[in-house]
Structures are given as C-alpha cells and as structure tokens.
Amino acid sequence: DNVALQQSEAVVAVHDSPKPPADRVSLSLSTLRQARLRVVLAAGASKAAIIARIRRGETLLVNQVGDIHWFVDEAAVAEESGQQ
C-alpha cells in the first residue's frame, strides 16, 4: 500500500515507484480530487494495456480520482479493439 495516497498535503513525496522516476514529487490524491477539471492524455501503443484495464473497470488509482476527461489516440485503444 502506498503511504503517499493517504496524505492530505497538496503534494507528496513518492519513493520506490515501480515506474520511473522512482523518486519524485506528485500531486496528492486529495488535491487531484479537488480539481475542478481532470484531464488524462494517453497516446501510443504502450498505453493500450492500461487503457484496456481501465475500460474493463479494474480498480486503479486513476479510477479513484473522480470524473475525468479522457483523450486517447487510436494506438492507445488498439488492444481493446484488436487493432495493432
């Protein structure tokens, strides 16, 4: 469980992240939830697997933020539609 997800400060330190960079500063979950507008941009085939998981309703951090406006390209949804 990521301790940073429980913090209420505006920004949080992230350590040992499985995705680069391993150490960084990020907006807290509470800050993201308070945003009036949330936008995710996802492009490229490298995003197809995660976009497919999100569309299947898998519980992921991004699904805990609130309403999001999604902008994805064809390559990012290729896995779902069987395109490559």
N, C-alpha and C positions, 0 to 999 in steps of 0.2 A: 504494500500500500504506500502511495506517495504522500509523505507528510506535507508537501507543498500544497496539496489540494485542500487541506484543512485550514490553511492560513487565511486570515481576513485582511491582511495588508494589501495595498494596491498592487505591489509587485512582490515576487518571491524568488528566492534563490533555488535553482534546480541543480542537483548534483547527481552524478552517475546515471544520467538519462540514457535509455537504450538507443536513442537516435542522436546523432551529432547536432550541435556540440554537446558533449557530456555534461559540461558545467556551463550554466547560463543564467540570465535573469529573465523572468517571464511575467506576464500579467497573471494575477491570481484568478482563480475560478470565480470568486465573488466579484471581482472587477469586471470580468467578462459577462457575468450575469446581469450586471447593472448597465451595461452598454445599451444605448437606445437602438443601435443598429449593429448587427453582427454579420460579417461577410466572410465567406470562405472561397478562395480561388484555388482550384485544383486543375493542374494541367499535366498531360503526359501519361504514357503507359505505366510509369512507375506508381501512379496513384490509383490505378484500376482496381487492385485487390482491396485496398482500404475503402474505396468508394462503394464497391460491391458489399462489403461488410456493413457499412453504414446504411445502405439502402435496404438490406435484409433486416434492419432493426437491432443489430447487435449492440449491446451496451458498451459504449466507448465514451471517453471524456468529452469529445465534441458533442455527443448527444445529451450531455448534462448541462450545457451552456444556456440553452433556450432556443427561441426561434432564430434561424439562420437563413440568410440569402445565399444560395449556392450558385457558383459559376464554375462549370466544368467544361472541358473540351471533349471531343469525341474519343480521344485516346484514353481519357480518364474513366470513361464508362464502357470501354471496349470489352472488358472481361464479362460484364453483365449481359451484353447483347451478343456475345460470341464473336465479336469483331476482333481483329488483331492488326 
